[in-house]
Amino acid sequence: MEGESLYEAWEIFKELQRECPHHGIPDRLFVQTFYNGLEQLMKISINAAAERNLMAKPINEANQLFEEVASNNYHWRNEGG
């Protein structure tokens, strides 16, 4: 949603994945769907953290990157305001 932090969006996304059956949908499609829903500035930040295009990374590395960046986003937000 507009104005939502990466941390909030990632936590909601993971909760939806836990609650809904996947019906054989590849994990890469979930990561791509989440990434495509991000605002442009957040995509730029994610790609910078990935040191290249996020979607070029293996799926486990992409998920780990989202975890790390979302966690940093959460801590920064709590410390900064």
C-alpha positions as CSV (number, residue, x, y, z in Angstrom):
1,M,0.0,0.0,0.0
2,E,1.1,3.5,-0.6
3,G,3.2,4.9,2.3
4,E,3.8,1.5,3.8
5,S,7.3,0.7,4.9
6,L,9.2,-2.2,3.4
7,Y,9.1,-3.9,6.7
8,E,5.3,-3.7,6.9
9,A,4.8,-4.8,3.4
10,W,7.2,-7.8,3.7
11,E,5.6,-9.0,7.0
12,I,2.1,-8.8,5.5
13,F,3.3,-10.6,2.4
14,K,4.9,-13.4,4.4
15,E,1.7,-13.7,6.5
16,L,-0.4,-14.0,3.3
17,Q,2.0,-16.7,2.0
18,R,1.6,-18.7,5.3
19,E,-2.2,-18.4,5.2
20,C,-2.9,-19.2,1.5
21,P,-2.2,-22.4,-0.3
22,H,0.4,-22.0,-3.1
23,H,-1.1,-24.5,-5.5
24,G,2.4,-25.2,-7.0
25,I,3.2,-21.6,-7.8
26,P,7.0,-21.2,-8.0
27,D,8.7,-19.2,-5.2
28,R,10.4,-17.0,-7.9
29,L,6.9,-15.8,-8.9
30,F,6.1,-14.8,-5.3
31,V,9.4,-12.8,-5.1
32,Q,8.8,-11.2,-8.5
33,T,5.2,-10.3,-7.5
34,F,6.3,-8.7,-4.3
35,Y,9.2,-6.8,-6.0
36,N,6.9,-5.5,-8.8
37,G,4.5,-4.1,-6.1
38,L,7.1,-1.9,-4.5
39,E,7.4,1.8,-5.2
40,Q,10.2,2.8,-7.6
41,L,12.5,4.2,-4.9
42,M,12.2,1.0,-2.8
43,K,13.1,-1.0,-5.9
44,I,16.2,1.1,-6.4
45,S,17.2,0.6,-2.8
46,I,16.7,-3.2,-3.1
47,N,18.7,-3.4,-6.3
48,A,21.5,-1.4,-4.7
49,A,21.5,-3.8,-1.7
50,A,21.5,-6.7,-4.1
51,E,24.6,-5.2,-5.9
52,R,22.7,-5.9,-9.2
53,N,19.2,-6.7,-10.2
54,L,17.4,-8.5,-7.4
55,M,15.7,-10.9,-9.9
56,A,19.1,-12.1,-11.1
57,K,19.8,-13.6,-7.7
58,P,18.9,-17.1,-6.7
59,I,15.5,-17.2,-4.9
60,N,16.9,-18.0,-1.4
61,E,19.3,-15.0,-1.7
62,A,16.5,-12.7,-2.8
63,N,14.3,-13.8,0.1
64,Q,17.3,-13.3,2.5
65,L,17.9,-9.8,1.1
66,F,14.3,-8.8,1.6
67,E,14.6,-10.1,5.2
68,E,17.7,-8.1,5.9
69,V,16.6,-4.9,4.2
70,A,13.1,-5.1,5.8
71,S,14.7,-5.6,9.2
72,N,17.0,-2.7,8.7
73,N,14.1,-0.6,7.6
74,Y,12.2,-1.5,10.8
75,H,15.1,-0.6,13.1
76,W,15.9,2.6,11.3
77,R,12.2,3.7,11.5
78,N,12.0,2.9,15.2
79,E,15.2,4.8,15.9
80,G,14.5,7.7,13.7
81,G,11.0,8.5,14.6
